[in-house]
Amino acid sequence: MLRAVLAVLSLTTMLKTEEFGVLFEIEEDSFFVNENPIWIGKFDSLFSCSQMCAREPFCKSANYMTTEETCSLHRETRKMYPDRLLKQKGSSYLEKVRYKPGLKETLN
């Protein structure tokens, strides 16, 4: 399983405390199965989907489907439910990571 951490997706969007930003760990061709997403909608890019998740305080992970241009936000992560992460071509799984210079921790 290839996991890509894309520093490119380091966002300027801030959480409640301004000293924290948001990064995402991204796994391509992976899809997190969740029957009760926080939100589902259309976006034209993975970056736009990540921005939506970054702005939503309850969002801990997201799926982006390239061909359908859909984004779904989730309260759960693959670390909470590892059996729900499936391989699916054309999808990307994003996991929200809190970031402060010198500190990086996943939000579980």
MOCOR-V965240 format. One record per residue. N is the residue number from 0. D_FIRST is the distance of its C-alpha to the first C-alpha in Angstrom with 2 decimals. Layout:
{{N	D_FIRST} {N	D_FIRST}}
//
This chain:
{{0	0.00} {1	3.75} {2	6.40} {3	9.82} {4	12.99} {5	15.70} {6	19.03} {7	20.62} {8	20.29} {9	22.41} {10	25.12} {11	28.76} {12	28.95} {13	30.13} {14	29.92} {15	33.19} {16	33.86} {17	34.01} {18	32.60} {19	29.05} {20	26.83} {21	23.44} {22	20.06} {23	16.79} {24	13.17} {25	11.52} {26	8.28} {27	9.24} {28	9.68} {29	9.39} {30	12.72} {31	14.30} {32	17.19} {33	20.37} {34	23.86} {35	25.65} {36	24.31} {37	26.56} {38	26.96} {39	25.99} {40	27.30} {41	27.19} {42	25.97} {43	25.77} {44	22.78} {45	19.64} {46	21.81} {47	24.55} {48	22.32} {49	21.14} {50	24.85} {51	25.82} {52	23.43} {53	24.68} {54	28.23} {55	27.80} {56	28.25} {57	26.81} {58	23.57} {59	20.57} {60	17.85} {61	18.01} {62	16.73} {63	17.83} {64	18.48} {65	19.40} {66	21.70} {67	23.61} {68	23.52} {69	23.13} {70	21.96} {71	21.85} {72	22.19} {73	21.46} {74	22.92} {75	20.02} {76	16.47} {77	13.35} {78	14.67} {79	17.83} {80	16.52} {81	13.00} {82	13.98} {83	14.64} {84	11.21} {85	10.90} {86	9.41} {87	12.32} {88	13.16} {89	15.19} {90	14.10} {91	12.77} {92	12.38} {93	14.39} {94	15.14} {95	18.56} {96	19.28} {97	22.91} {98	23.96} {99	27.19} {100	27.82} {101	27.04} {102	25.16} {103	21.72} {104	20.86} {105	18.75} {106	21.05} {107	20.78}}
//
